Amino acid sequence: MTDIELLEILKIGETVDVECKEGESKIPNSLWESYSAMANTNGGIIILGIKENKSKGTFEVQGVKNIDKRIQDFWNTINGSKANRNLLRDEDVQKLDIEGMDVLIINVPRANYKERPIYLNENLYKGTYKRNAEGDYKSTEDEVNAMIRDASEEGNDGVILEDYIVKDLDEDTIKKYRNRFSSREPDHPWNALDNEEFMEMLGGIKEDRRRKIKGVTVAGMLMFGKGLYIRDLFAKINFDFREEIDVNSNQRWSDRFTIDGTWENNLYNFYFTVINKLTTNVKVPFKLENLERKDDTLVHQAIREAFVNQIIHADFNIQGTLKIIKTKDSLEFTNPGSLKIDLESIFKGGNSKSRNPRIQKMFSLIGLGEGAGSGFPKILAAWNEQSWRTPELKEEINLSQVSLKLWMISMLPEECLESLKGIFGKAFNSFNKDEVLILATAYLEGSVNNARIQLMMDKHSYDITGILHDLVEKETLVVDGYGKGKVYYLNHEYNSAIKEANESSLSEDEIKMIDYIKENGSINNQQSRDKLGFGKDKNVSLFNSLIKKGKIKKEGSSSSTRYVLN
């Protein structure tokens, strides 16, 4: 991190993944809570030597005294018994000189599912923290237990449900599954087995010889069980599909399929009833293959993949709903639980970590669900082929749920761009492509936040926060919320005529900077200091002001950042 980047962060303030602390003369105890919280959530940056002026809502550099001693104290503590695991490398702890004062920067990575929970003071249930829009909070016992379950490579669905046998499964559901299986694999030796043997080979029944027990597994019950037993064993979980097309205040859905006592509510029946409803009237044309109509497009395959993914990654041990909402322009899949791996790894693919591997196997044996982590890239490829908006995958920590929204509308619809031009007038032409994408997302989706833009841009979260902050300064976005977890809305009241009049005037220093760029083609922070005599804070102020006025634009990042005429 450079000094300019740090000053930008301080100007923006704390976010979900940035925490500023004082620590002038010692390592504050609250640092360790942030370490645990960030490691158990999505990682982040802790900055030591920063004081918050609460009356002004600003952050100021205070500095860390005897910083080398503080760094040594930090390593001694984290390698001792303070935390159960040290995730940091040497390069994750950095000291930086800001205006003659030392600042300590600690980059905390997200712990992988096998490393969580990260806890403090050798106290698993009282020393585990997570992070949300409000900051660090102590994890509940259920959250800690969920992390412990997720750390097992065995998954969650292999537990034997003692006293439940093959007769407690729904025979009709097993018959439907076996028909699909034999149709796909007519010569498979499992076709000759009876139902109990078949279920055992499938992972739906399991024997533990050490404990001398044999019974239906969680996977077997959820996939094939009778609804009565599923409702009894998994009372916290609900299945719910809603179609919300042509609805009004008196009618909240146009079609619904949920647990109501009229069907055996297992996963197999839920999937095959709902998948037909999801793929009906999908807004994608059929294709011709060898002069024959092919209705099963990449989009149809992607929808099936999204549905199976929702099921195999759900945590059926916690309160929640396996929910799907279909609207005219989107499909949204929500499941209880958290993401076992980070968003970047999910988008890249090749690293599938199913929470329910036996259920995943059951689906794959009848041709549903991709293996080896290729499922999500397949969804992205189908959506890219249609030039639709990037799917929105988000983890909602407060609700302990994950949702995937598949937008069936263009990334930048022409009518959206025309509406933005109408709102911002001539100022629209000064926006760069990243700013246009953010404004269009806020317009189409109603709001935008840092996490959503991370899925659409190849940028670090604090770079995105900087862009969002600039758009707020230009008064094109309106921010709601304090510090962490801000939500941004489009400013529909933007008055372009007044803006253009205000932005026409430049200060003497701004004119100096513009003249330098005209003569030399560009300017960077060092050149502005050496050639124009401006200090760091002055540079940041001038660069932001000229960008806001549409006179210059920023190119590059970190040490290669430069500013050119717009």
C-alpha positions as CSV (number, residue, x, y, z in Angstrom):
1,M,0.0,0.0,0.0
2,T,1.3,3.5,-0.9
3,D,0.9,6.7,1.2
4,I,-1.5,8.1,-1.4
5,E,-3.7,5.0,-1.2
6,L,-3.7,5.2,2.6
7,L,-4.7,8.9,2.5
8,E,-7.5,8.0,0.2
9,I,-8.7,5.3,2.6
10,L,-8.6,7.7,5.5
11,K,-10.7,10.2,3.4
12,I,-13.3,7.5,2.8
13,G,-13.3,6.1,6.4
14,E,-13.8,2.6,7.7
15,T,-15.5,0.0,5.5
16,V,-16.4,-3.6,6.0
17,D,-12.8,-4.7,5.1
18,V,-10.9,-1.7,6.6
19,E,-10.5,-1.0,10.4
20,C,-8.6,2.0,11.8
21,K,-7.3,1.9,15.3
22,E,-5.1,4.2,17.4
23,G,-2.3,2.1,19.0
24,E,0.0,5.0,19.5
25,S,2.0,3.4,22.4
26,K,0.7,-0.3,22.4
27,I,-1.1,-2.9,20.4
28,P,-4.8,-2.4,21.3
29,N,-6.8,-5.5,22.5
30,S,-9.5,-4.7,20.0
31,L,-7.0,-5.4,17.2
32,W,-7.3,-9.1,17.9
33,E,-11.1,-9.1,17.7
34,S,-10.8,-7.6,14.3
35,Y,-8.2,-10.2,13.3
36,S,-10.5,-13.0,14.3
37,A,-13.5,-11.3,12.7
38,M,-11.8,-10.6,9.4
39,A,-10.3,-14.0,9.2
40,N,-13.6,-15.7,9.8
41,T,-15.4,-13.5,7.3
42,N,-13.8,-12.0,4.1
43,G,-10.4,-10.8,5.3
44,G,-9.5,-7.1,5.5
45,I,-7.0,-4.4,6.5
46,I,-6.2,-3.2,10.0
47,I,-4.5,0.2,10.1
48,L,-2.8,1.1,13.4
49,G,-1.8,4.7,14.2
50,I,-5.1,6.4,13.1
51,K,-7.3,8.4,15.3
52,E,-11.0,9.0,14.6
53,N,-12.4,12.5,15.1
54,K,-16.0,11.4,15.9
55,S,-17.4,15.0,16.0
56,K,-16.2,15.6,12.5
57,G,-16.5,12.0,11.3
58,T,-13.0,12.0,10.0
59,F,-9.8,10.0,10.5
60,E,-6.4,11.5,11.2
61,V,-2.9,10.2,11.3
62,Q,-1.7,9.9,14.9
63,G,1.3,7.6,14.3
64,V,2.7,4.6,16.2
65,K,5.6,5.3,18.5
66,N,8.6,2.9,18.5
67,I,7.0,1.0,15.6
68,D,9.6,-1.7,15.3
69,K,9.0,-2.6,18.9
70,R,5.2,-2.7,18.2
71,I,5.7,-4.9,15.2
72,Q,7.8,-7.3,17.3
73,D,5.1,-7.3,20.1
74,F,2.5,-8.1,17.4
75,W,4.4,-11.1,16.1
76,N,5.2,-12.4,19.6
77,T,1.6,-12.2,20.5
78,I,0.1,-13.8,17.4
79,N,2.6,-16.6,17.4
80,G,1.9,-17.2,21.1
81,S,-1.5,-18.3,22.5
82,K,-3.5,-15.2,21.7
83,A,-5.0,-16.7,18.6
84,N,-5.4,-20.4,17.8
85,R,-3.8,-19.9,14.3
86,N,-1.5,-17.3,12.7
87,L,-2.6,-16.7,9.1
88,L,-0.1,-13.9,8.3
89,R,3.1,-13.9,6.4
90,D,5.9,-11.3,6.8
91,E,4.7,-9.3,3.9
92,D,1.2,-9.0,5.4
93,V,2.6,-6.6,8.1
94,Q,3.9,-3.3,6.7
95,K,5.0,0.0,8.2
96,L,4.4,3.2,6.2
97,D,5.7,6.7,6.7
98,I,2.9,9.3,6.5
99,E,3.9,13.0,7.0
100,G,6.8,11.9,9.2
101,M,4.7,9.5,11.3
102,D,4.8,5.7,11.3
103,V,1.6,3.8,10.5
104,L,1.3,0.0,10.8
105,I,-0.8,-1.8,8.2
106,I,-1.9,-5.5,8.7
107,N,-3.4,-7.4,5.8
108,V,-5.6,-10.1,7.2
109,P,-6.5,-12.9,4.7
110,R,-9.8,-14.8,4.7
111,A,-9.2,-18.1,6.5
112,N,-10.1,-21.1,4.3
113,Y,-12.9,-23.4,5.5
114,K,-10.4,-25.9,6.9
115,E,-8.8,-23.2,9.1
116,R,-12.0,-21.7,10.5
117,P,-12.9,-20.8,13.2
118,I,-10.1,-18.4,14.2
119,Y,-10.6,-17.7,17.9
120,L,-8.8,-15.9,20.7
121,N,-7.6,-16.8,24.2
122,E,-8.0,-20.5,23.7
123,N,-11.7,-20.1,24.0
124,L,-13.6,-21.5,21.0
125,Y,-17.1,-20.3,21.9
126,K,-16.3,-17.0,23.6
127,G,-13.3,-16.0,21.5
128,T,-14.7,-16.4,17.9
129,Y,-15.7,-13.2,16.1
130,K,-17.2,-12.4,12.7
131,R,-17.6,-9.1,10.8
132,N,-20.7,-7.4,9.3
133,A,-21.8,-3.9,8.4
134,E,-21.7,-2.9,12.1
135,G,-18.1,-4.1,12.7
136,D,-16.8,-7.0,14.8
137,Y,-19.2,-9.1,16.7
138,K,-18.9,-12.2,18.9
139,S,-20.1,-15.3,17.0
140,T,-23.1,-17.3,18.3
141,E,-22.7,-20.9,19.2
142,D,-24.6,-21.9,16.1
143,E,-22.2,-19.9,13.9
144,V,-19.2,-21.5,15.6
145,N,-20.7,-25.0,15.2
146,A,-21.3,-24.3,11.5
147,M,-17.7,-23.4,11.0
148,I,-16.6,-26.6,12.7
149,R,-18.9,-28.7,10.5
150,D,-17.6,-26.9,7.4
151,A,-14.0,-27.7,8.3
152,S,-14.7,-31.4,7.8
153,E,-13.9,-32.8,4.3
154,E,-16.7,-35.3,4.9
155,G,-19.3,-32.6,4.5
156,N,-22.6,-32.4,6.4
157,D,-24.8,-35.0,4.8
158,G,-23.0,-38.3,5.8
159,V,-24.4,-38.4,9.4
160,I,-26.3,-41.6,10.1
161,L,-29.9,-40.9,11.4
162,E,-30.1,-43.8,13.9
163,D,-33.4,-45.7,14.0
164,Y,-34.3,-44.6,10.4
165,I,-34.3,-47.4,7.8
166,V,-35.1,-47.8,4.1
167,K,-38.8,-48.1,4.8
168,D,-38.7,-44.5,6.1
169,L,-37.8,-43.3,2.6
170,D,-40.5,-42.6,0.0
171,E,-40.7,-45.6,-2.3
172,D,-42.3,-43.6,-5.2
173,T,-39.4,-41.0,-5.1
174,I,-36.8,-43.8,-5.2
175,K,-38.6,-45.4,-8.1
176,K,-38.6,-42.1,-10.1
177,Y,-34.9,-41.7,-9.4
178,R,-34.0,-45.3,-10.4
179,N,-36.0,-44.8,-13.6
180,R,-33.8,-41.8,-14.5
181,F,-30.7,-43.6,-13.4
182,S,-31.4,-46.8,-15.5
183,S,-32.4,-44.7,-18.5
184,R,-29.0,-42.9,-18.4
185,E,-27.0,-46.1,-17.4
186,P,-29.0,-49.1,-18.7
187,D,-26.1,-51.6,-18.2
188,H,-25.1,-50.4,-14.8
189,P,-24.7,-53.2,-12.2
190,W,-26.6,-51.2,-9.6
191,N,-29.8,-51.6,-11.6
192,A,-30.0,-55.2,-10.3
193,L,-29.9,-54.2,-6.6
194,D,-32.9,-54.0,-4.3
195,N,-33.8,-50.5,-2.9
196,E,-31.7,-50.9,0.3
197,E,-28.6,-52.0,-1.6
198,F,-29.1,-49.3,-4.2
199,M,-29.4,-46.7,-1.5
200,E,-26.3,-48.0,0.2
201,M,-24.3,-47.7,-3.0
202,L,-25.7,-44.2,-3.5
203,G,-24.7,-43.0,0.0
204,G,-28.3,-42.8,1.2
205,I,-27.8,-45.6,3.7
206,K,-24.5,-46.1,5.6
207,E,-23.1,-48.6,8.1
208,D,-20.7,-47.6,10.9
209,R,-19.1,-50.9,12.0
210,R,-17.2,-49.4,14.8
211,R,-20.4,-48.1,16.4
212,K,-22.3,-51.1,15.1
213,I,-25.1,-49.0,13.6
214,K,-26.6,-48.8,10.1
215,G,-29.2,-46.4,8.9
216,V,-30.4,-43.7,6.5
217,T,-28.0,-40.8,6.1
218,V,-28.9,-37.1,6.1
219,A,-28.4,-37.1,2.4
220,G,-30.7,-40.1,1.9
221,M,-33.4,-38.6,4.0
222,L,-33.3,-35.1,2.5
223,M,-33.2,-36.5,-1.1
224,F,-35.7,-39.4,-0.8
225,G,-37.3,-39.2,2.6
226,K,-41.0,-39.0,3.5
227,G,-42.1,-35.4,4.2
228,L,-43.3,-36.2,7.7
229,Y,-39.8,-37.3,8.8
230,I,-38.0,-34.5,7.0
231,R,-40.2,-31.9,8.7
232,D,-39.5,-33.6,12.0
233,L,-35.8,-34.0,11.6
234,F,-35.1,-30.7,9.8
235,A,-37.8,-28.5,11.4
236,K,-35.7,-25.3,10.8
237,I,-35.7,-25.7,7.0
238,N,-38.4,-24.8,4.5
239,F,-38.6,-25.2,0.7
240,D,-40.2,-22.4,-1.2
241,F,-40.6,-21.4,-4.9
242,R,-42.4,-18.2,-5.9
243,E,-43.2,-16.8,-9.3
244,E,-43.7,-13.0,-9.0
245,I,-44.9,-12.0,-12.5
246,D,-47.8,-9.6,-13.0
247,V,-48.3,-9.3,-9.3
248,N,-50.0,-6.5,-7.4
249,S,-50.6,-5.4,-3.8
250,N,-53.4,-7.9,-3.4
251,Q,-51.5,-10.8,-5.0
252,R,-47.8,-11.3,-3.9
253,W,-47.1,-14.2,-6.3
254,S,-48.5,-15.6,-9.5
255,D,-47.4,-19.2,-8.7
256,R,-46.1,-20.9,-5.6
257,F,-44.8,-24.3,-4.6
258,T,-43.9,-24.8,-0.9
259,I,-44.3,-27.3,1.9
260,D,-48.1,-27.5,2.4
261,G,-48.8,-31.2,3.0
262,T,-49.9,-32.1,-0.5
263,W,-46.6,-33.7,-1.7
264,E,-43.7,-35.6,-0.2
265,N,-41.4,-32.7,0.5
266,N,-38.0,-34.1,-0.3
267,L,-35.3,-32.5,-2.4
268,Y,-35.8,-34.8,-5.4
269,N,-39.5,-33.8,-5.7
270,F,-38.8,-30.1,-5.0
271,Y,-36.1,-30.0,-7.7
272,F,-38.1,-31.8,-10.5
273,T,-41.3,-29.9,-9.8
274,V,-39.7,-26.4,-9.7
275,I,-37.1,-26.8,-12.5
276,N,-39.9,-27.0,-15.1
277,K,-41.4,-23.8,-13.7
278,L,-38.0,-22.1,-13.8
279,T,-37.2,-22.9,-17.4
280,T,-40.6,-22.2,-18.9
281,N,-40.7,-19.0,-21.0
282,V,-37.0,-18.2,-20.4
283,K,-36.1,-15.3,-22.5
284,V,-33.6,-17.0,-24.8
285,P,-34.2,-18.2,-28.3
286,F,-33.9,-21.9,-29.3
287,K,-30.9,-23.0,-31.5
288,L,-30.7,-25.1,-34.6
289,E,-28.4,-28.0,-34.6
290,N,-28.2,-30.1,-37.7
291,L,-31.4,-28.4,-38.9
292,E,-33.2,-29.6,-35.7
293,R,-34.5,-27.3,-33.0
294,K,-32.6,-27.5,-29.8
295,D,-34.4,-26.0,-26.8
296,D,-31.9,-27.1,-24.2
297,T,-29.5,-24.0,-24.5
298,L,-26.6,-23.0,-22.3
299,V,-29.0,-20.8,-20.3
300,H,-31.2,-23.8,-19.5
301,Q,-28.2,-25.8,-18.5
302,A,-27.0,-22.9,-16.3
303,I,-30.3,-22.6,-14.5
304,R,-30.2,-26.3,-13.7
305,E,-26.6,-25.8,-12.5
306,A,-27.6,-22.9,-10.2
307,F,-30.5,-24.9,-8.7
308,V,-28.3,-27.9,-7.9
309,N,-25.6,-25.6,-6.5
310,Q,-28.1,-24.1,-4.2
311,I,-29.0,-27.5,-2.8
312,I,-25.5,-29.0,-2.4
313,H,-24.2,-25.9,-0.7
314,A,-27.1,-25.4,1.7
315,D,-26.6,-25.8,5.4
316,F,-29.7,-27.8,6.5
317,N,-28.6,-27.7,10.1
318,I,-29.5,-24.0,10.6
319,Q,-32.7,-21.9,10.4
320,G,-33.4,-20.9,6.8
321,T,-35.3,-21.4,3.6
322,L,-34.3,-23.0,0.3
323,K,-35.9,-20.3,-1.7
324,I,-36.3,-19.5,-5.4
325,I,-38.0,-16.4,-6.7
326,K,-38.7,-16.0,-10.4
327,T,-39.6,-12.6,-11.9
328,K,-39.9,-11.2,-15.4
329,D,-36.2,-10.2,-15.4
330,S,-34.4,-12.4,-12.9
331,L,-34.1,-15.7,-11.0
332,E,-32.9,-15.6,-7.4
333,F,-31.7,-18.7,-5.5
334,T,-31.2,-18.4,-1.7
335,N,-29.9,-21.1,0.6
336,P,-29.1,-21.1,4.4
337,G,-25.4,-21.1,5.2
338,S,-22.2,-19.2,4.2
339,L,-19.7,-19.5,1.4
340,K,-17.1,-22.1,2.1
341,I,-14.6,-20.5,-0.3
342,D,-14.1,-16.8,-1.3
343,L,-16.0,-15.2,-4.2
344,E,-12.9,-14.9,-6.4
345,S,-12.3,-18.6,-6.3
346,I,-15.9,-19.4,-7.0
347,F,-15.9,-17.1,-10.1
348,K,-12.7,-18.7,-11.3
349,G,-14.0,-22.3,-10.8
350,G,-12.0,-25.5,-10.4
351,N,-12.3,-25.6,-6.6
352,S,-15.7,-27.0,-5.6
353,K,-16.2,-27.6,-1.9
354,S,-19.7,-28.9,-1.5
355,R,-21.3,-28.9,1.9
356,N,-23.4,-31.9,0.9
357,P,-21.1,-34.1,-1.3
358,R,-23.4,-37.2,-1.2
359,I,-26.4,-35.2,-2.4
360,Q,-24.1,-33.8,-5.1
361,K,-23.2,-37.3,-6.1
362,M,-26.8,-38.3,-6.3
363,F,-27.6,-35.5,-8.7
364,S,-24.5,-36.1,-10.8
365,L,-25.4,-39.8,-11.3
366,I,-28.5,-38.7,-13.2
367,G,-26.6,-36.0,-15.2
368,L,-27.2,-32.9,-13.0
369,G,-24.5,-30.7,-11.6
370,E,-20.9,-30.2,-12.8
371,G,-17.9,-31.6,-10.9
372,A,-14.5,-30.1,-10.1
373,G,-15.8,-26.6,-9.5
374,S,-16.8,-26.0,-13.2
375,G,-20.5,-25.2,-12.4
376,F,-20.2,-21.4,-11.7
377,P,-18.0,-20.7,-14.7
378,K,-20.6,-22.5,-16.8
379,I,-23.3,-20.1,-15.5
380,L,-21.1,-17.1,-16.2
381,A,-20.4,-18.4,-19.8
382,A,-24.1,-18.8,-20.5
383,W,-24.9,-15.3,-19.2
384,N,-22.0,-13.8,-21.1
385,E,-23.2,-15.4,-24.3
386,Q,-26.5,-13.5,-23.8
387,S,-24.6,-10.3,-22.8
388,W,-26.8,-10.3,-19.7
389,R,-25.8,-8.6,-16.4
390,T,-23.1,-10.4,-14.3
391,P,-24.8,-12.8,-11.9
392,E,-24.9,-11.4,-8.4
393,L,-23.6,-13.8,-5.7
394,K,-23.6,-12.5,-2.2
395,E,-23.1,-13.7,1.3
396,E,-25.5,-12.2,3.9
397,I,-23.7,-12.6,7.2
398,N,-26.5,-11.3,9.4
399,L,-29.0,-13.7,7.9
400,S,-26.6,-16.7,7.5
401,Q,-27.6,-17.1,3.9
402,V,-26.2,-17.0,0.4
403,S,-28.1,-15.7,-2.6
404,L,-27.4,-16.0,-6.3
405,K,-29.4,-13.6,-8.6
406,L,-29.4,-14.3,-12.3
407,W,-30.3,-11.1,-14.1
408,M,-31.9,-11.7,-17.6
409,I,-31.3,-8.1,-18.8
410,S,-28.4,-6.5,-20.7
411,M,-25.3,-5.3,-18.9
412,L,-25.9,-1.7,-20.2
413,P,-29.3,-1.5,-21.8
414,E,-29.7,1.3,-24.3
415,E,-32.7,2.7,-22.5
416,C,-30.7,2.7,-19.2
417,L,-27.9,4.8,-20.9
418,E,-30.4,7.2,-22.3
419,S,-32.0,7.6,-18.9
420,L,-28.6,8.3,-17.3
421,K,-27.9,10.9,-20.0
422,G,-31.2,12.5,-19.2
423,I,-30.4,12.7,-15.5
424,F,-26.8,13.9,-15.7
425,G,-26.8,15.9,-19.0
426,K,-23.4,16.8,-20.4
427,A,-21.7,15.6,-17.3
428,F,-22.4,12.0,-18.4
429,N,-19.7,12.3,-21.1
430,S,-17.1,12.9,-18.4
431,F,-17.7,9.5,-16.7
432,N,-15.2,6.7,-17.3
433,K,-16.4,3.1,-18.1
434,D,-16.2,2.0,-14.4
435,E,-18.3,5.0,-13.3
436,V,-20.9,4.3,-16.0
437,L,-21.1,0.6,-15.0
438,I,-21.7,1.6,-11.3
439,L,-24.3,4.2,-12.2
440,A,-26.1,1.8,-14.5
441,T,-26.1,-0.9,-11.8
442,A,-27.5,1.6,-9.3
443,Y,-30.2,2.6,-11.8
444,L,-31.2,-1.0,-12.9
445,E,-30.9,-2.7,-9.5
446,G,-32.1,0.1,-7.3
447,S,-28.9,0.4,-5.3
448,V,-25.3,-0.7,-5.3
449,N,-22.6,-1.5,-2.8
450,N,-18.9,-2.4,-2.8
451,A,-19.5,-6.2,-2.8
452,R,-21.7,-6.1,-5.9
453,I,-19.2,-4.1,-7.9
454,Q,-16.4,-6.5,-6.9
455,L,-18.3,-9.2,-8.9
456,M,-18.4,-7.0,-12.0
457,M,-14.9,-5.4,-11.9
458,D,-11.4,-6.8,-11.6
459,K,-10.5,-4.3,-8.8
460,H,-9.7,-4.4,-5.1
461,S,-12.5,-3.5,-2.8
462,Y,-10.8,-0.3,-1.5
463,D,-10.2,0.8,-5.1
464,I,-14.0,0.4,-5.7
465,T,-14.7,2.2,-2.5
466,G,-12.7,5.1,-3.9
467,I,-14.7,5.2,-7.1
468,L,-17.9,5.1,-5.1
469,H,-16.7,7.9,-2.9
470,D,-15.8,10.0,-6.0
471,L,-19.3,9.5,-7.4
472,V,-20.7,10.6,-4.1
473,E,-18.5,13.7,-4.2
474,K,-19.8,14.4,-7.7
475,E,-23.3,14.1,-6.2
476,T,-24.2,11.4,-8.8
477,L,-24.7,8.9,-6.0
478,V,-26.4,9.3,-2.6
479,V,-25.0,7.2,0.2
480,D,-27.0,5.6,3.0
481,G,-25.4,4.2,6.2
482,Y,-22.4,5.1,8.2
483,G,-18.9,3.9,7.5
484,K,-19.1,0.1,7.0
485,G,-21.5,-1.5,4.7
486,K,-22.7,1.6,2.9
487,V,-25.4,1.4,0.2
488,Y,-25.4,3.8,-2.7
489,Y,-28.5,5.1,-4.6
490,L,-28.6,7.0,-7.9
491,N,-29.2,10.7,-7.4
492,H,-32.2,11.3,-9.6
493,E,-32.3,14.9,-8.4
494,Y,-29.0,15.7,-10.0
495,N,-29.3,19.2,-11.7
496,S,-27.0,19.1,-14.7
497,A,-27.5,22.8,-15.6
498,I,-26.3,24.0,-12.2
499,K,-23.5,21.5,-12.1
500,E,-22.2,22.6,-15.5
501,A,-22.2,26.2,-14.3
502,N,-20.4,25.4,-11.1
503,E,-17.8,23.2,-12.8
504,S,-16.8,25.8,-15.3
505,S,-14.7,27.8,-12.8
506,L,-11.2,26.6,-11.9
507,S,-9.0,27.7,-9.1
508,E,-5.5,29.1,-9.8
509,D,-3.9,25.8,-8.6
510,E,-6.3,23.8,-10.8
511,I,-5.3,25.8,-13.8
512,K,-1.6,25.2,-13.0
513,M,-2.2,21.5,-12.9
514,I,-4.3,21.5,-16.2
515,D,-1.5,23.6,-17.9
516,Y,1.1,21.1,-16.8
517,I,-0.9,18.1,-18.2
518,K,-1.5,20.0,-21.5
519,E,2.3,20.5,-21.8
520,N,3.4,17.1,-20.7
521,G,0.5,14.8,-21.5
522,S,0.0,13.6,-17.9
523,I,0.9,14.1,-14.3
524,N,1.4,11.9,-11.3
525,N,1.7,12.5,-7.5
526,Q,5.5,12.8,-7.5
527,Q,5.6,15.2,-10.5
528,S,2.9,17.4,-8.8
529,R,5.1,17.6,-5.7
530,D,8.4,18.2,-7.6
531,K,7.3,20.5,-10.4
532,L,4.3,22.3,-8.9
533,G,5.2,22.3,-5.2
534,F,2.0,20.8,-4.0
535,G,1.9,18.5,-0.8
536,K,0.3,15.2,-0.5
537,D,-3.0,16.4,0.9
538,K,-3.2,19.2,-1.7
539,N,-2.6,16.7,-4.5
540,V,-5.4,14.5,-3.3
541,S,-7.7,17.5,-3.1
542,L,-6.8,18.9,-6.5
543,F,-7.0,15.5,-8.3
544,N,-10.4,14.8,-6.8
545,S,-11.7,18.3,-7.6
546,L,-10.6,18.2,-11.2
547,I,-12.0,14.7,-11.7
548,K,-15.3,15.9,-10.2
549,K,-15.4,18.8,-12.6
550,G,-14.8,16.4,-15.5
551,K,-11.5,18.0,-16.5
552,I,-9.1,15.0,-15.9
553,K,-9.4,11.3,-15.4
554,K,-7.3,8.7,-13.5
555,E,-5.4,6.0,-15.3
556,G,-3.4,3.1,-13.8
557,S,-3.3,2.1,-10.1
558,S,-0.9,2.2,-7.1
559,S,2.6,3.5,-8.0
560,S,1.7,3.7,-11.8
561,T,-1.3,6.1,-11.2
562,R,-1.3,9.1,-13.5
563,Y,-3.9,11.7,-14.5
564,V,-4.7,12.9,-18.0
565,L,-7.1,15.3,-19.6
566,N,-10.6,14.0,-19.9
